[in-house]
């Protein structure tokens, strides 16, 4: 059996986060964390370590977060930018 894919959702619009969570119901994708700020994303990446991070690229400072991540050793999280 295939293992679940752990995802985290970071978007400042709660309705968008809820919509994305509804979209993955019944799939191998499991939402393990969510947040609304870049600081939330940093915390999630460092402590939860999801397989995929869905992040609103319009969040302030999201570009610096992505740049920062490239320097992290063993960063295994895939990033998907949402517009």
Helices and strands as residue ranges (DSSP letters): E 5-10, H 14-23, E 29-35, H 38-43, I 44-48, E 52-56, H 62-70, E 78-82
